[in-house]
Amino acid sequence: MPVYALLVWVVIGAVVGWLAPRIFKKAGPFGLVGDLITGVVGALIAGYGLASLFAMSAIVSYLVALVGALLLLWIVRKVVKR
């Protein structure tokens, strides 16, 4: 796995975490910092776990990271209620 892919996944996760209150129409249970961290973790899990496992192309792995970040943010918001 190239280092630039890891950095792109981190950036995608941070951007999704930053946009999360606008996407889900409310702040997350842990605020902006929690959304950023959750987005990055989701992007890394999906990007590295799924994309690397199935040897996907770079563009597809970035899309998988985007979906993974959104999915983990959604799950955290459903499980942890404020």
VMD Tcl script that builds the backbone (N, CA, C; Angstrom):
set m [mol new atoms 246]
animate dup $m
set s [atomselect $m all]
$s set {name element resname resid chain x y z} {
  {N N MET 1 A 0.848 -1.177 0.000}
  {CA C MET 1 A 0.000 0.000 0.000}
  {C C MET 1 A 0.891 1.237 0.000}
  {N N PRO 2 A 0.703 2.097 -0.981}
  {CA C PRO 2 A 1.505 3.321 -1.019}
  {C C PRO 2 A 1.075 4.306 0.075}
  {N N VAL 3 A 2.018 5.107 0.507}
  {CA C VAL 3 A 1.763 6.071 1.570}
  {C C VAL 3 A 0.734 7.117 1.126}
  {N N TYR 4 A 0.777 7.510 -0.142}
  {CA C TYR 4 A -0.166 8.523 -0.603}
  {C C TYR 4 A -1.606 8.037 -0.478}
  {N N ALA 5 A -1.850 6.753 -0.629}
  {CA C ALA 5 A -3.211 6.221 -0.481}
  {C C ALA 5 A -3.689 6.400 0.961}
  {N N LEU 6 A -2.815 6.120 1.906}
  {CA C LEU 6 A -3.147 6.303 3.317}
  {C C LEU 6 A -3.476 7.765 3.600}
  {N N LEU 7 A -2.678 8.662 3.063}
  {CA C LEU 7 A -2.922 10.089 3.265}
  {C C LEU 7 A -4.233 10.533 2.626}
  {N N VAL 8 A -4.536 10.017 1.459}
  {CA C VAL 8 A -5.800 10.367 0.803}
  {C C VAL 8 A -6.976 9.847 1.617}
  {N N TRP 9 A -6.880 8.643 2.159}
  {CA C TRP 9 A -7.947 8.099 2.992}
  {C C TRP 9 A -8.163 8.966 4.229}
  {N N VAL 10 A -7.074 9.421 4.849}
  {CA C VAL 10 A -7.172 10.284 6.032}
  {C C VAL 10 A -7.865 11.603 5.662}
  {N N VAL 11 A -7.472 12.186 4.542}
  {CA C VAL 11 A -8.088 13.446 4.108}
  {C C VAL 11 A -9.573 13.238 3.795}
  {N N ILE 12 A -9.896 12.169 3.095}
  {CA C ILE 12 A -11.307 11.878 2.789}
  {C C ILE 12 A -12.102 11.732 4.080}
  {N N GLY 13 A -11.580 10.996 5.026}
  {CA C GLY 13 A -12.279 10.803 6.304}
  {C C GLY 13 A -12.450 12.101 7.070}
  {N N ALA 14 A -11.425 12.952 7.063}
  {CA C ALA 14 A -11.519 14.236 7.759}
  {C C ALA 14 A -12.542 15.153 7.095}
  {N N VAL 15 A -12.557 15.174 5.780}
  {CA C VAL 15 A -13.531 16.004 5.064}
  {C C VAL 15 A -14.956 15.510 5.321}
  {N N VAL 16 A -15.153 14.211 5.270}
  {CA C VAL 16 A -16.484 13.654 5.547}
  {C C VAL 16 A -16.882 13.947 6.995}
  {N N GLY 17 A -15.946 13.819 7.921}
  {CA C GLY 17 A -16.234 14.147 9.319}
  {C C GLY 17 A -16.594 15.613 9.506}
  {N N TRP 18 A -15.915 16.475 8.781}
  {CA C TRP 18 A -16.200 17.908 8.860}
  {C C TRP 18 A -17.570 18.228 8.255}
  {N N LEU 19 A -17.923 17.522 7.185}
  {CA C LEU 19 A -19.212 17.746 6.529}
  {C C LEU 19 A -20.364 16.989 7.189}
  {N N ALA 20 A -20.071 16.113 8.120}
  {CA C ALA 20 A -21.095 15.257 8.729}
  {C C ALA 20 A -22.285 16.026 9.301}
  {N N PRO 21 A -22.087 17.129 10.040}
  {CA C PRO 21 A -23.269 17.845 10.545}
  {C C PRO 21 A -24.154 18.388 9.420}
  {N N ARG 22 A -23.582 18.696 8.283}
  {CA C ARG 22 A -24.363 19.182 7.162}
  {C C ARG 22 A -25.057 18.025 6.436}
  {N N ILE 23 A -24.404 16.881 6.402}
  {CA C ILE 23 A -24.966 15.710 5.727}
  {C C ILE 23 A -26.122 15.115 6.538}
  {N N PHE 24 A -25.897 14.982 7.858}
  {CA C PHE 24 A -26.892 14.345 8.717}
  {C C PHE 24 A -27.832 15.338 9.398}
  {N N LYS 25 A -27.675 16.615 9.113}
  {CA C LYS 25 A -28.551 17.683 9.607}
  {C C LYS 25 A -28.499 17.907 11.111}
  {N N LYS 26 A -27.476 17.383 11.789}
  {CA C LYS 26 A -27.291 17.673 13.206}
  {C C LYS 26 A -25.880 17.286 13.621}
  {N N ALA 27 A -25.457 17.847 14.732}
  {CA C ALA 27 A -24.116 17.548 15.237}
  {C C ALA 27 A -24.079 16.137 15.811}
  {N N GLY 28 A -22.920 15.533 15.737}
  {CA C GLY 28 A -22.754 14.195 16.278}
  {C C GLY 28 A -22.657 14.208 17.788}
  {N N PRO 29 A -22.692 13.041 18.406}
  {CA C PRO 29 A -22.684 12.966 19.866}
  {C C PRO 29 A -21.375 13.436 20.500}
  {N N PHE 30 A -20.290 13.468 19.735}
  {CA C PHE 30 A -19.002 13.865 20.287}
  {C C PHE 30 A -18.486 15.175 19.698}
  {N N GLY 31 A -19.328 15.888 18.972}
  {CA C GLY 31 A -18.946 17.173 18.412}
  {C C GLY 31 A -18.080 17.029 17.167}
  {N N LEU 32 A -17.483 18.145 16.770}
  {CA C LEU 32 A -16.694 18.184 15.546}
  {C C LEU 32 A -15.465 17.282 15.619}
  {N N VAL 33 A -14.767 17.301 16.739}
  {CA C VAL 33 A -13.560 16.469 16.862}
  {C C VAL 33 A -13.918 14.991 16.766}
  {N N GLY 34 A -14.998 14.603 17.403}
  {CA C GLY 34 A -15.449 13.213 17.323}
  {C C GLY 34 A -15.841 12.819 15.912}
  {N N ASP 35 A -16.507 13.747 15.194}
  {CA C ASP 35 A -16.874 13.475 13.805}
  {C C ASP 35 A -15.637 13.325 12.927}
  {N N LEU 36 A -14.637 14.178 13.147}
  {CA C LEU 36 A -13.395 14.082 12.366}
  {C C LEU 36 A -12.699 12.740 12.604}
  {N N ILE 37 A -12.572 12.373 13.864}
  {CA C ILE 37 A -11.897 11.116 14.201}
  {C C ILE 37 A -12.682 9.923 13.670}
  {N N THR 38 A -13.997 9.945 13.839}
  {CA C THR 38 A -14.829 8.848 13.348}
  {C C THR 38 A -14.746 8.728 11.836}
  {N N GLY 39 A -14.762 9.863 11.143}
  {CA C GLY 39 A -14.646 9.852 9.688}
  {C C GLY 39 A -13.327 9.269 9.215}
  {N N VAL 40 A -12.243 9.662 9.875}
  {CA C VAL 40 A -10.921 9.148 9.503}
  {C C VAL 40 A -10.835 7.651 9.764}
  {N N VAL 41 A -11.329 7.215 10.922}
  {CA C VAL 41 A -11.295 5.782 11.251}
  {C C VAL 41 A -12.126 4.982 10.249}
  {N N GLY 42 A -13.306 5.481 9.916}
  {CA C GLY 42 A -14.151 4.790 8.946}
  {C C GLY 42 A -13.503 4.695 7.577}
  {N N ALA 43 A -12.869 5.783 7.157}
  {CA C ALA 43 A -12.189 5.783 5.861}
  {C C ALA 43 A -11.010 4.818 5.855}
  {N N LEU 44 A -10.258 4.781 6.940}
  {CA C LEU 44 A -9.117 3.864 7.009}
  {C C LEU 44 A -9.556 2.406 7.050}
  {N N ILE 45 A -10.595 2.125 7.818}
  {CA C ILE 45 A -11.089 0.742 7.877}
  {C C ILE 45 A -11.572 0.287 6.512}
  {N N ALA 46 A -12.389 1.108 5.879}
  {CA C ALA 46 A -12.924 0.730 4.573}
  {C C ALA 46 A -11.839 0.742 3.503}
  {N N GLY 47 A -11.040 1.793 3.482}
  {CA C GLY 47 A -10.005 1.909 2.450}
  {C C GLY 47 A -8.973 0.813 2.538}
  {N N TYR 48 A -8.479 0.591 3.743}
  {CA C TYR 48 A -7.441 -0.429 3.896}
  {C C TYR 48 A -8.041 -1.827 3.941}
  {N N GLY 49 A -9.081 -1.977 4.718}
  {CA C GLY 49 A -9.664 -3.296 4.913}
  {C C GLY 49 A -10.297 -3.873 3.667}
  {N N LEU 50 A -11.166 -3.122 3.047}
  {CA C LEU 50 A -11.887 -3.652 1.883}
  {C C LEU 50 A -11.105 -3.475 0.586}
  {N N ALA 51 A -10.646 -2.264 0.350}
  {CA C ALA 51 A -9.993 -1.993 -0.927}
  {C C ALA 51 A -8.690 -2.776 -1.077}
  {N N SER 52 A -7.914 -2.845 -0.018}
  {CA C SER 52 A -6.660 -3.594 -0.095}
  {C C SER 52 A -6.911 -5.097 -0.170}
  {N N LEU 53 A -7.926 -5.542 0.544}
  {CA C LEU 53 A -8.238 -6.963 0.559}
  {C C LEU 53 A -8.652 -7.459 -0.828}
  {N N PHE 54 A -9.423 -6.652 -1.526}
  {CA C PHE 54 A -9.916 -7.059 -2.837}
  {C C PHE 54 A -9.118 -6.463 -3.985}
  {N N ALA 55 A -7.983 -5.847 -3.708}
  {CA C ALA 55 A -7.075 -5.289 -4.723}
  {C C ALA 55 A -7.814 -4.373 -5.702}
  {N N MET 56 A -8.518 -3.408 -5.142}
  {CA C MET 56 A -9.254 -2.458 -5.971}
  {C C MET 56 A -8.319 -1.370 -6.492}
  {N N SER 57 A -8.742 -0.691 -7.534}
  {CA C SER 57 A -7.948 0.408 -8.061}
  {C C SER 57 A -7.979 1.581 -7.080}
  {N N ALA 58 A -7.111 2.554 -7.307}
  {CA C ALA 58 A -6.998 3.685 -6.395}
  {C C ALA 58 A -8.301 4.471 -6.310}
  {N N ILE 59 A -8.902 4.776 -7.438}
  {CA C ILE 59 A -10.139 5.564 -7.435}
  {C C ILE 59 A -11.251 4.821 -6.699}
  {N N VAL 60 A -11.375 3.554 -6.935}
  {CA C VAL 60 A -12.419 2.765 -6.258}
  {C C VAL 60 A -12.141 2.701 -4.761}
  {N N SER 61 A -10.883 2.583 -4.365}
  {CA C SER 61 A -10.568 2.533 -2.938}
  {C C SER 61 A -10.898 3.859 -2.260}
  {N N TYR 62 A -10.760 4.977 -2.954}
  {CA C TYR 62 A -11.124 6.278 -2.389}
  {C C TYR 62 A -12.637 6.380 -2.223}
  {N N LEU 63 A -13.382 5.858 -3.176}
  {CA C LEU 63 A -14.842 5.847 -3.051}
  {C C LEU 63 A -15.278 4.931 -1.912}
  {N N VAL 64 A -14.608 3.800 -1.761}
  {CA C VAL 64 A -14.909 2.885 -0.660}
  {C C VAL 64 A -14.596 3.560 0.669}
  {N N ALA 65 A -13.510 4.311 0.741}
  {CA C ALA 65 A -13.160 5.048 1.955}
  {C C ALA 65 A -14.221 6.094 2.278}
  {N N LEU 66 A -14.734 6.760 1.262}
  {CA C LEU 66 A -15.791 7.751 1.446}
  {C C LEU 66 A -17.048 7.096 2.023}
  {N N VAL 67 A -17.451 5.998 1.445}
  {CA C VAL 67 A -18.637 5.280 1.924}
  {C C VAL 67 A -18.398 4.734 3.331}
  {N N GLY 68 A -17.196 4.234 3.589}
  {CA C GLY 68 A -16.877 3.714 4.918}
  {C C GLY 68 A -16.939 4.785 5.989}
  {N N ALA 69 A -16.438 5.973 5.679}
  {CA C ALA 69 A -16.494 7.075 6.637}
  {C C ALA 69 A -17.940 7.471 6.916}
  {N N LEU 70 A -18.741 7.587 5.866}
  {CA C LEU 70 A -20.156 7.932 6.047}
  {C C LEU 70 A -20.894 6.862 6.849}
  {N N LEU 71 A -20.613 5.613 6.537}
  {CA C LEU 71 A -21.284 4.511 7.219}
  {C C LEU 71 A -20.935 4.472 8.710}
  {N N LEU 72 A -19.666 4.625 9.034}
  {CA C LEU 72 A -19.271 4.595 10.443}
  {C C LEU 72 A -19.843 5.794 11.189}
  {N N LEU 73 A -19.864 6.961 10.564}
  {CA C LEU 73 A -20.488 8.125 11.200}
  {C C LEU 73 A -21.971 7.870 11.457}
  {N N TRP 74 A -22.653 7.279 10.505}
  {CA C TRP 74 A -24.073 6.989 10.667}
  {C C TRP 74 A -24.296 5.994 11.803}
  {N N ILE 75 A -23.463 4.953 11.856}
  {CA C ILE 75 A -23.599 3.936 12.911}
  {C C ILE 75 A -23.359 4.549 14.286}
  {N N VAL 76 A -22.316 5.350 14.402}
  {CA C VAL 76 A -22.021 5.982 15.706}
  {C C VAL 76 A -23.171 6.877 16.134}
  {N N ARG 77 A -23.745 7.609 15.200}
  {CA C ARG 77 A -24.875 8.484 15.542}
  {C C ARG 77 A -26.097 7.687 15.966}
  {N N LYS 78 A -26.304 6.512 15.416}
  {CA C LYS 78 A -27.454 5.676 15.804}
  {C C LYS 78 A -27.230 4.983 17.152}
  {N N VAL 79 A -25.995 4.552 17.398}
  {CA C VAL 79 A -25.703 3.807 18.615}
  {C C VAL 79 A -25.578 4.744 19.824}
  {N N VAL 80 A -24.862 5.846 19.649}
  {CA C VAL 80 A -24.630 6.790 20.744}
  {C C VAL 80 A -25.569 7.970 20.542}
  {N N LYS 81 A -26.575 8.030 21.343}
  {CA C LYS 81 A -27.537 9.139 21.257}
  {C C LYS 81 A -27.172 10.179 22.309}
  {N N ARG 82 A -27.359 11.422 21.939}
  {CA C ARG 82 A -27.086 12.502 22.866}
  {C C ARG 82 A -28.245 12.723 23.776}
}
mol reanalyze $m
mol bondsrecalc $m
mol representation Tube
mol addrep $m
